[in-house]
Amino acid sequence: MIKIIHCTVNGKEQEVAIDVKESLADTLRNRLGLTSVKKGCEVGECGACTVLVDGEAIDSCIYLALWVDGKSILTVEGLQQEESLLHPIQQAFVDEAAVQCGFCTPGLIMSAVEIVGSGKRYSRDELRKLISGHLCRCTGYNNILNAMERIVSETYKFVGEEEK
């Protein structure tokens, strides 16, 4: 059964015809061409398909596209800065060598967006728990955690300065 949904994807209003049994990952990749959304396990275990729906990180492989009707979705493509600059979270991943093959990176970056957006400060152990739903076969997680610590710390300092 086909249904038309309306949602905002990366700040742009979208009207999309979907199969009611279609995952959000399939809709984003196949209908909207947003290939940063990776399909790894397709059972919500690896985090490669992580996107934000109304600001909350979700595994889009097990989230029906039907459920985003009227909602806002953010993918890595939506982080694009002016003049092709990387988003600060992306830059932290590059600077800390947290990227190797890159398959898990978009999902981890989207989780980092949610983490940074909370405005809270996290210890390394807390960050490790927050990203425990992501599988990375290349990095060993240390550089990923370094990038996460860096961006959380930088953001917290910036927010703290604004509040003074």
N, C-alpha and C positions, 0 to 999 in steps of 0.2 A: 504494500500500500504506500503510495507517495503522498507526502504532506509538504506544504510550504511553511517554512519557519522564518521568523524575522529575528535577527540578532545583530549585535555590534561586534565586529571582528577587527581587532587592532585599530579601534577608533573609527571604523567605517561601517555604516549601516549596510546590512546584507539581507537579501531575500534569497533563500536557497530551497530548492526542491530536494527532499531527502526521502529515502526509504525509512519507514518508521522503526525498522530493526537495525539501522545503520549506526555505527559508533561515531562519536565526535571525531576521533582520529581519522577515520575514513573520510568523513565530510571535509575536514580541514585539508587533508592531503589531496584527495581525489577531486573534490568539487571546487575547492578554493586555491589549490596549488601551494599550500603552506607546508613545504617539505621539511621544515625544522622539526615538525612533529613526527617523531620516529615510531615505527611499529616494531617493538622488540618481542616481548613475550605474548602480548595480546590477552593477558589475564590479570593485569594490574600489579605485577610483581617487580618490574624492572625500572619503572619511572621514566623511560625514554620518551614517552608520549605526554609527559606532564605539561599542562597549560593552566592558565588561570581563568576561572569562570567566576565572574563578579568578585575578583580579588582572591579567590581561594584556589590553591593548587589541587588539581585533580588528575587522575589517570584517565586520559581521554579515550583509551582503548576499551574501557569498560563503562563509559559514560555515554548514554544514548544521545545522539544529535538532537533528538526530539526534546530533550530536557533543557536545551539552551535557548528555546524560543523566548524572546524578550530579554535575554541576558547579554552580558558583555564578556567577550573572550579575548585573552591576550596571549600571543605566541611570541617566540623570539623575533620574528619578523616585525612585530609591533614595537620592539625596543629601538629600532633604527633611529639614530640621532641625525641631526642636520649635517649636511656635507659628508655623509657616510662615516661619521665618527661612531666608534663603538660606545655602547651604553657603559657606564662605569662598572657594572657587574661583569659584563663581557670583558672589559679591559683588565679587571682584577684577575679573571681566569687566565688571560693571556700572560699578564705580568708574572703570575705565580706558577706558570707552566702547568696549569691544571687541565690542559687539553692535550690528549694524545690522538687517539683515532677519531674522537669527536662525536661518536654515536650517542653517548650518554649526556653530552654537554648541554644541548638545548633544554632537556628536562631538568637538569641540575640548576641551570641558570634561572629557569622559571620558578623553581622552588626557592632559590636565593632571592628573587624579586618579592615573593611572599614573605620570606623571613625578614628581609630588610624593611619591607612595608609595615611590619609589626611595630617598628620603632623600639624594640626591646634589645637589650644587650644579652648575648649568649656566651656561655663558656664553650670551649672546644668540645667537651663531652656532650653538651646540649646540642650543639650543631651536628655532631656525629649522629645523635638520635634523630634529629629533624630530617637528615638526609638518608636515613636507614632504608627507605623505600626505593633507593636508586642503586642500580648495579653498574659498576664500572670494572671492566676486566683489564684495563691498561695502567691506571695511575696509582693504585694502592691507596687512594683517598687522601693521602697527606697533603698533596698540593691543592686538591679541591678544598680541603678544610682550611688551608692557609688562605686561599682566595676568599672563602666565606668569612673567616675571621677578619680579614683585612677590610672587606666591604662593609661588614656590620660595624666594625670599629670606626671606619671613616664616616659612615652615615650617622652613627650615634654622636660623634664629635660635632658634625655639622648641625644636627638637630639640637644638640645641647647648646651650641653657640647661638642659635636662633632664639632659644628660650630665654637667654640671659637678658 
